[in-house]
Amino acid sequence: MNICCLGAGYVGGPTMAMIAAKCPDIKVTVVDPNAERIAEWNSDDLPIFEPGLDEVVRSARGRNLFFSTDVDAAIRDAEIIFVSVGTPTKKQGIGAGHAADLRYVESAARRIAALAEGSKIIVEKSTIPVKTAEAILTILHANSKCGQFQVLSNPEFLAEGTAIEDLLCPDRVLIGGEDTEEGRAAIQKLAGIYARWIPREKILTTNLWSSELSKLVANAFLAQRISSINSISALCEATGADVDEVGNAIGKDSRIGPKFLKASVGFGGSCFQKDILNLAYLCQHFGLPEVSAYWESVVKINDWQKHRFAERIVRELFNTVTGKRIAILGFAFKKDTNDTRETAAIAVCQALLAEGAEVVVYDPKVREEDIRKNVLGEEANANLKIARSAGEAAAGAHALAILTEWDEFQTLPYSAIYENMPKPAFIFDGRNILPHAALRKIGFRVFPVGKDPKNLRRKTD
């Protein structure tokens, strides 16, 4: 069997690498017109940092896993074609700021239709709105002379930083297709690939529309939990409650559970905000404005949390950060990834720069050019500096702000760092990963998320 994947990004690359590793008899080709990205996939310096990914790629690359820019050849040869192209939020026109931009999905469908001969199974791997499969089928049938197509929905539920683990042992694999003889046969063919290493009871099958909607709803529910606990973090700071204790207490309720109840500076990543806005747009489109407003409020709370964090830094530093050095420790939206899409660090850095601060950023995996592009776009600002280590960023800083929960930040030599900072020295822990009471004993003024800084006890270490 030959399969190919259109798109060599955060989803397509790791997913195809795992399929190739687990199915050595299947030829897997990942294609992308971006020659630089394909060259990186074929090198020892992969374009994506993900724990365990290097080993999986090396185990299959050159044997039955290939990365290529020859999109047309891969489409012609493949029996199953995964579509894993970008679906960013529209920036202009109808639905701007909310609806998914499906230009790349449509382009992929038209290219498949022009080249495909015989029977092809098209698998939606990109996160897309409900009923997109219907549009893909319409394009395929209208533009293909000799192709027969089945379109399946197979959304990804990977968490960056644990993507390889999620691919190895997923909670579930979801496959949606048409309830016809051909549709059911296509579902079983794709399910048979995953069943090589995933128990059959974890492979769920639904109709197309349920599968497409499930991806948006899953991300919306997870983001909702984060925004909910972040909203409570503000109340905890005002009342003297401890958000970690509150989260632990409510997480013991079996109806609620403990996951995604850690307060922070705000969620980021490629999926949560984009998918919630898309869901809100769909609700508005189908005449459900109240439901749309409900989900939009999740994003509004998240934006408010980012700005609240930056405003707190300014307020605690005596209402001015002009000319003051602020060390930003962590730029990726979460640890164990180099992904910066929608990271909370963007909003915090921009707010501090707007206040005249000298912002020095350190992240162990994010490249300098990515930090600058995310914060400044095409502009220049001498007040944004990039450090090569946490110690370099912290040297002479008036305040440290922890924005990514990298493990190394928990074991920095804070006593030595304190000695090289102007006094009073501040730490703003946007991830609540530091030993707060111990830092206070050193002399730091410590401001975690969702905790009264005057009431930090040893148990919060």
C-alpha distance (Angstrom), angle and dihedral (degrees) to the residues before:
residue distance angle dihedral
M1 . . .
N2 3.80 . .
I3 3.78 121.3 .
C4 3.78 130.3 174.9
C5 3.76 136.7 -168.5
L6 3.78 124.4 -145.6
G7 3.80 104.6 -144.9
A8 3.81 130.1 40.0
G9 3.78 98.1 -149.3
Y10 3.80 137.1 116.2
V11 3.81 92.7 -57.9
G12 3.79 105.5 31.5
G13 3.79 98.3 46.8
P14 3.83 100.4 49.9
T15 3.82 94.6 36.9
M16 3.79 94.1 52.1
A17 3.80 91.3 43.3
M18 3.80 89.9 56.3
I19 3.81 93.1 47.2
A20 3.80 90.3 50.3
A21 3.80 92.3 47.7
K22 3.80 92.8 50.2
C23 3.81 96.9 38.8
P24 3.83 107.7 44.2
D25 3.81 91.6 170.7
I26 3.83 92.1 61.4
K27 3.79 120.1 81.6
V28 3.81 109.0 -136.2
T29 3.80 120.6 -167.4
V30 3.80 122.7 -175.2
V31 3.79 112.1 -161.3
D32 3.77 133.0 -171.3
P33 3.82 131.8 160.4
N34 3.81 89.0 -133.4
A35 3.81 100.7 98.5
E36 3.81 93.3 -171.1
R37 3.78 92.3 55.9
I38 3.80 92.9 47.2
A39 3.81 89.8 49.5
E40 3.80 89.0 54.4
W41 3.81 91.3 50.8
N42 3.80 87.8 53.3
S43 3.81 92.6 49.2
D44 3.80 135.7 70.8
D45 3.82 89.7 -104.3
L46 3.81 105.0 69.0
P47 3.82 117.7 -157.9
I48 3.80 90.5 -125.0
F49 3.78 127.6 57.5
E50 3.78 111.0 -146.4
P51 3.82 124.9 147.7
G52 3.80 109.3 -104.5
L53 3.80 95.5 8.6
D54 3.82 95.3 108.8
E55 3.79 91.6 56.9
V56 3.81 94.0 47.9
V57 3.81 92.8 48.6
R58 3.80 93.3 47.1
S59 3.80 91.6 49.9
A60 3.80 92.7 61.7
R61 3.81 109.4 17.5
G62 3.79 111.2 115.0
R63 3.80 91.7 12.5
N64 3.79 103.7 67.8
L65 3.82 101.3 -29.7
F66 3.79 117.8 83.0
F67 3.79 134.9 173.7
S68 3.79 116.1 -154.5
T69 3.80 145.8 159.4
D70 3.83 91.1 -143.2
V71 3.78 95.6 103.1
D72 3.79 96.2 164.3
A73 3.81 95.7 54.6
A74 3.80 92.0 48.6
I75 3.81 91.7 51.6
R76 3.79 92.5 49.2
D77 3.82 93.6 49.9
A78 3.79 100.3 41.8
E79 3.79 126.5 95.7
I80 3.81 91.4 -169.5
I81 3.81 120.5 36.8
F82 3.79 119.2 -166.0
V83 3.80 114.8 -156.4
S84 3.78 108.5 -150.7
V85 3.79 102.6 157.7
G86 3.80 127.8 138.9
T87 3.80 121.0 -78.1
P88 3.82 102.5 -174.7
T89 3.77 124.0 175.9
K90 3.80 112.5 -87.1
K91 3.80 113.6 -101.8
Q92 3.79 97.9 -164.2
G93 3.78 142.4 17.5
I94 3.79 128.2 28.8
G95 3.79 110.9 -0.9
A96 3.81 93.8 11.0
G97 3.78 111.3 173.1
H98 3.80 92.8 18.3
A99 3.81 116.7 39.3
A100 3.79 123.2 77.3
D101 3.78 116.8 -106.3
L102 3.80 103.3 -126.9
R103 3.79 98.6 -178.5
Y104 3.81 92.8 112.5
V105 3.80 92.9 47.7
E106 3.80 90.7 50.7
S107 3.79 91.6 46.4
A108 3.81 90.2 51.8
A109 3.81 91.3 50.1
R110 3.79 92.3 50.6
R111 3.79 91.8 48.6
I112 3.80 91.9 50.0
A113 3.80 90.9 48.7
A114 3.80 92.0 51.6
L115 3.81 94.0 50.9
A116 3.78 108.4 28.3
E117 3.77 122.4 105.6
G118 3.77 124.2 -177.6
S119 3.78 126.0 -5.7
K120 3.81 118.2 -10.1
I121 3.78 132.0 175.3
I122 3.80 112.0 -148.6
V123 3.81 114.3 -158.3
E124 3.81 120.1 -160.7
K125 3.79 105.3 -142.1
S126 3.81 96.6 157.2
T127 3.79 117.9 90.1
I128 3.79 103.6 -102.9
P129 3.81 140.3 165.8
V130 3.78 122.7 -92.6
K131 3.82 113.6 -81.8
T132 3.81 94.6 25.9
A133 3.81 88.9 120.7
E134 3.79 88.2 61.1
A135 3.80 90.3 55.3
I136 3.81 91.6 47.3
L137 3.81 91.6 51.5
T138 3.80 91.0 48.7
I139 3.82 91.2 52.8
L140 3.80 92.7 45.4
H141 3.79 94.9 50.0
A142 3.80 93.4 43.5
N143 3.81 95.0 51.4
S144 3.80 106.7 31.5
K145 3.79 121.8 88.9
C146 3.78 100.3 -171.8
G147 3.81 109.1 9.4
Q148 3.78 128.9 112.0
F149 3.78 114.1 -157.8
Q150 3.76 142.7 -165.6
V151 3.80 117.8 -174.5
L152 3.80 118.9 -152.2
S153 3.79 130.7 -174.4
N154 3.81 113.6 -137.0
P155 3.82 106.9 164.9
E156 3.79 120.3 -165.9
F157 3.79 121.8 -122.7
L158 3.79 98.1 -171.8
A159 3.77 123.3 145.5
E160 3.78 113.5 -147.9
G161 3.77 110.3 -117.4
T162 3.82 91.5 32.8
A163 3.81 99.6 43.7
I164 3.81 95.5 121.7
E165 3.79 91.8 49.3
D166 3.81 89.2 46.7
L167 3.81 90.6 51.7
L168 3.80 92.4 47.3
C169 3.80 96.7 46.4
P170 3.81 109.9 14.5
D171 3.79 123.8 -179.3
R172 3.78 86.2 -129.7
V173 3.79 143.6 -21.9
L174 3.78 113.0 -135.4
I175 3.80 122.2 -154.9
G176 3.79 122.5 177.4
G177 3.77 126.0 -172.8
E178 3.78 145.0 149.3
D179 3.79 118.2 -65.0
T180 3.79 94.0 -121.7
E181 3.78 131.9 105.7
E182 3.80 90.5 -101.3
G183 3.79 92.4 44.3
R184 3.80 93.2 50.7
A185 3.81 90.7 47.9
A186 3.82 90.4 52.3
I187 3.79 91.2 49.7
Q188 3.79 91.3 52.0
K189 3.80 92.2 48.4
L190 3.80 91.9 55.1
A191 3.81 92.1 40.7
G192 3.81 88.6 53.9
I193 3.80 90.3 61.0
Y194 3.81 93.9 52.7
A195 3.80 90.8 42.8
R196 3.81 88.9 68.4
W197 3.81 87.5 83.6
I198 3.81 107.9 0.5
P199 3.84 122.1 76.4
R200 3.79 112.1 -108.7
E201 3.80 92.5 -124.8
K202 3.81 88.7 64.8
I203 3.82 92.8 55.5
L204 3.81 106.5 88.8
T205 3.80 123.4 -166.7
T206 3.81 125.7 -158.3
N207 3.76 139.8 153.6
L208 3.79 117.4 -74.0
W209 3.78 96.9 -101.5
S210 3.80 95.6 50.0
S211 3.80 90.7 50.9
E212 3.80 94.0 48.7
L213 3.80 92.4 48.2
S214 3.82 94.7 44.4
K215 3.79 92.4 67.0
L216 3.81 93.7 54.2
V217 3.80 92.2 44.2
A218 3.82 93.9 48.6
N219 3.79 92.2 54.6
A220 3.80 92.0 42.6
F221 3.81 92.0 53.7
L222 3.81 92.9 48.2
A223 3.80 92.7 48.0
Q224 3.80 89.8 46.6
R225 3.81 90.3 59.2
I226 3.80 91.3 51.3
S227 3.79 93.2 48.8
S228 3.80 89.9 46.2
I229 3.81 94.6 54.9
N230 3.81 90.9 41.6
S231 3.79 90.5 54.6
I232 3.81 88.4 52.2
S233 3.82 90.1 49.0
A234 3.79 89.0 67.4
L235 3.80 90.5 51.9
C236 3.81 90.3 48.4
E237 3.79 91.5 54.3
A238 3.81 89.9 50.4
T239 3.80 96.3 47.4
G240 3.81 104.3 34.1
A241 3.79 94.8 -109.5
D242 3.82 119.6 136.6
V243 3.80 114.5 -122.1
D244 3.82 92.4 -152.9
E245 3.80 90.3 55.5
V246 3.79 91.1 46.4
G247 3.80 91.6 48.1
N248 3.80 91.2 48.4
A249 3.80 92.2 48.4
I250 3.78 96.4 50.4
G251 3.80 92.1 39.2
K252 3.80 89.6 62.5
D253 3.80 87.5 67.3
S254 3.82 104.0 98.3
R255 3.80 89.5 -144.8
I256 3.82 90.3 60.2
G257 3.81 106.9 28.9
P258 3.82 127.8 -162.0
K259 3.81 103.9 -91.9
F260 3.81 123.0 111.0
L261 3.80 92.7 9.1
K262 3.82 97.2 116.0
A263 3.78 113.3 114.2
S264 3.79 116.7 -133.8
V265 3.78 145.3 153.6
G266 3.82 88.1 -75.7
F267 3.78 141.6 -70.4
G268 3.79 124.4 -79.4
G269 3.79 138.6 166.0
S270 3.76 134.8 108.4
C271 3.79 98.5 -72.3
F272 3.78 118.7 38.8
Q273 3.80 102.4 63.3
K274 3.81 94.4 33.4
D275 3.79 93.7 49.8
I276 3.81 95.1 44.9
L277 3.81 91.7 50.8
N278 3.79 89.4 47.5
L279 3.80 90.4 50.5
A280 3.80 90.5 49.0
Y281 3.80 90.3 50.4
L282 3.80 91.7 50.4
C283 3.80 90.6 50.9
Q284 3.79 90.4 50.7
H285 3.81 90.7 47.6
F286 3.79 91.8 52.9
G287 3.80 93.2 49.3
L288 3.81 99.5 -98.5
P289 3.83 104.2 123.1
E290 3.80 94.3 158.0
V291 3.80 91.7 55.3
S292 3.80 89.7 45.9
A293 3.81 91.9 52.6
Y294 3.80 90.9 48.8
W295 3.80 93.3 57.2
E296 3.81 93.7 41.1
S297 3.79 88.0 58.5
V298 3.83 89.1 64.6
V299 3.81 89.5 61.7
K300 3.80 92.4 43.6
I301 3.81 91.8 55.3
N302 3.80 89.7 49.2
D303 3.81 92.4 51.8
W304 3.80 90.0 46.4
Q305 3.82 91.4 52.1
K306 3.82 92.0 54.7
H307 3.79 92.7 50.1
R308 3.81 92.0 42.4
F309 3.80 89.1 56.7
A310 3.82 92.5 51.2
E311 3.80 91.9 44.9
R312 3.79 90.1 52.4
I313 3.79 90.9 55.6
V314 3.80 90.6 53.1
R315 3.79 93.4 44.9
E316 3.80 95.8 49.0
L317 3.80 92.2 46.5
F318 3.81 87.5 66.3
N319 3.82 94.5 -85.0
T320 3.79 95.4 -65.7
V321 3.79 135.4 78.7
T322 3.79 96.1 169.3
G323 3.79 107.8 140.1
K324 3.81 91.9 -0.5
R325 3.81 121.3 128.0
I326 3.81 113.9 -123.4
A327 3.81 117.5 -171.9
I328 3.81 113.3 -147.1
L329 3.80 108.8 -158.8
G330 3.79 108.8 -162.1
F331 3.79 129.8 14.2
A332 3.81 105.2 -176.8
F333 3.78 112.9 95.5
K334 3.82 90.2 -115.0
K335 3.79 137.9 -1.9
D336 3.81 123.6 -81.9
T337 3.79 94.2 34.0
N338 3.78 136.8 79.5
D339 3.81 92.4 -147.4
T340 3.81 113.3 127.1
R341 3.79 100.1 175.6
E342 3.83 110.4 137.1
T343 3.82 90.4 -14.0
A344 3.80 113.9 170.6
A345 3.81 88.2 -127.3
I346 3.80 90.5 74.2
A347 3.80 94.2 62.0
V348 3.82 93.2 41.5
C349 3.82 93.7 50.0
Q350 3.79 92.6 45.9
A351 3.80 92.2 49.7
L352 3.80 92.8 49.6
L353 3.80 93.0 46.4
A354 3.80 88.9 50.8
E355 3.81 87.3 56.2
G356 3.80 91.2 54.0
A357 3.80 98.6 -104.2
E358 3.78 125.0 149.9
V359 3.81 101.1 -121.6
V360 3.81 117.5 -158.8
V361 3.81 115.1 -171.7
Y362 3.79 128.6 -162.1
D363 3.80 125.5 -179.6
P364 3.83 123.0 161.1
K365 3.82 95.2 -140.7
V366 3.82 109.6 23.1
R367 3.79 116.6 92.9
E368 3.80 120.6 -124.1
E369 3.80 93.4 -120.0
D370 3.82 90.8 54.4
I371 3.80 91.7 51.8
R372 3.79 92.8 49.4
K373 3.80 93.9 45.7
N374 3.80 93.0 49.5
V375 3.80 94.9 47.9
L376 3.80 102.6 34.0
G377 3.80 106.5 19.4
E378 3.79 106.1 -158.9
E379 3.81 93.5 -22.5
A380 3.79 127.5 99.0
N381 3.79 128.4 -131.8
A382 3.79 122.7 176.4
N383 3.81 89.7 -157.2
L384 3.82 91.4 70.4
K385 3.79 111.0 82.5
I386 3.78 131.6 173.7
A387 3.81 120.6 -141.8
R388 3.80 127.9 -155.6
S389 3.80 94.6 -143.1
A390 3.77 140.4 18.5
G391 3.80 90.1 -111.8
E392 3.79 92.0 54.6
A393 3.81 91.2 49.5
A394 3.81 92.6 48.0
A395 3.80 97.4 46.7
G396 3.80 107.7 112.7
A397 3.82 93.0 -5.5
H398 3.79 119.7 148.2
A399 3.80 89.6 -150.9
L400 3.81 141.9 12.0
A401 3.79 119.8 -144.3
I402 3.81 118.4 -165.1
L403 3.81 107.4 -151.3
T404 3.82 102.2 158.9
E405 3.80 124.3 43.9
W406 3.81 96.6 -129.6
D407 3.80 109.7 164.1
E408 3.81 93.0 -128.1
F409 3.80 91.3 66.1
Q410 3.81 90.5 65.8
T411 3.80 93.0 61.4
L412 3.80 103.7 40.2
P413 3.84 116.4 133.6
Y414 3.78 93.3 -102.9
S415 3.79 95.2 172.1
A416 3.81 90.6 59.4
I417 3.80 91.4 41.9
Y418 3.81 90.0 52.6
E419 3.81 91.5 55.0
N420 3.83 90.4 57.2
M421 3.81 96.3 50.4
P422 3.82 129.2 87.0
K423 3.80 112.2 -106.6
P424 2.90 133.4 -77.0
A425 3.80 88.9 42.2
F426 3.80 118.0 -158.7
I427 3.81 135.2 -156.0
F428 3.80 121.5 -168.3
D429 3.79 108.5 -167.6
G430 3.80 106.4 -158.0
R431 3.79 91.8 176.8
N432 3.81 102.1 38.2
I433 3.81 92.7 -128.8
L434 3.81 101.1 126.0
P435 3.84 131.7 91.0
H436 3.78 94.5 -105.7
A437 3.80 99.7 -176.7
A438 3.81 91.6 48.6
L439 3.79 90.9 50.2
R440 3.79 90.8 51.3
K441 3.80 88.6 52.0
I442 3.83 89.0 55.2
G443 3.79 88.5 54.3
F444 3.78 104.8 -98.1
R445 3.76 122.6 138.5
V446 3.79 99.1 -129.4
F447 3.80 125.7 -157.7
P448 3.80 115.0 -177.6
V449 3.80 123.8 -179.6
G450 3.79 113.4 -92.2
K451 3.80 97.9 4.8
D452 3.78 134.1 102.5
P453 3.84 103.6 -116.2
K454 3.81 89.3 -145.2
N455 3.80 91.7 57.2
L456 3.84 103.9 52.3
R457 3.76 109.0 142.6
R458 3.80 130.2 -166.0
K459 3.84 90.3 -107.5
T460 3.81 89.5 68.6
D461 3.84 89.7 66.5
